[in-house]
């Protein structure tokens, strides 16, 4: 940890650099001179308060004021020094992983005194053993890729391993064609192994839209085909009744001696037999048509329609 003299020196440099750089700070974009002066005044107030809080060892309070000031100093010569002192506060707060990130953000700026940049590199080297963890990601499905959006958008083949990752919370996204993406949150602890395993679920297949019926059209019904089948069966049953009546009187009529009564009984017998034959023919025809319509109604092709047309010699079925 830096000594008191070094800490005080850092903040004296911050105050001096702020006074010098802000005095010559140009306006930002279409900013007016008045708006520039207001922005500089706010930044100066935040940094003055941060200096006071840091000297009082209120590092949390100093950190908040520095974080408020930095956006107001974007692109100025003072911004690198503000970032450096943000890292210093995090270091004093015992947050090594966050301090390493802050020092890295400071080094990402091209500006900065060489000695201060060397100090940042030394701090990172000292803090990393207490800030680095290990992350291992495994996936059940081959071909899965994983990303850590909070770090970057790089897609890594799974399994993936990082033995030098800063401690902290991360979001991991696993994806593979034909499977649903899955997101997991993991907290990497310094000096420890963190393991995550993904088992992706197969993506839902496209569900076909229900068939719609256009205006002016009708849907196929199975009621009529079964009604025709029922009618055919009923007519066949009637034929069976007439056939039974004719069979019951056949021997008696044929063996009776000639007489008017025999002639009347014979006419009745012939009528019953004719009705039975006609019923069998008509019932069989209706039954056949009904069965055809039932089969057609449950098939995928277009519906067929049947029509029974009476003729002089019987019936005719048209489709």
Secondary structure, DSSP 8 states (H G I E B T S, - for coil): ---HHHHHHHHHHHHHHHHHHHHT----TT--HHHHHHHHHHHHHHHHHHHHHHHTT-HHHHHHHHHHHHGGGTTSTTHHHHHHHHHHHHHHTT-HHHHHHHHHHHHHSS-S-HHHHHHHHHHHHHHHTTTEEEEEEEESSTT-EEE-TTT----EESSEEEEEEESEEEEEEEE-TTB--EEEEEEE-TTSEEEEEE---B------------TT-----SHHHHHHHHHHHHHHHHHHHHHHHHHHHHHHHHHS-SSHHHHHHHHHHHHHHHHHHHHHHHHHHHHHHHHHHHHHHTSSS-----EEEEETTEEEEE-
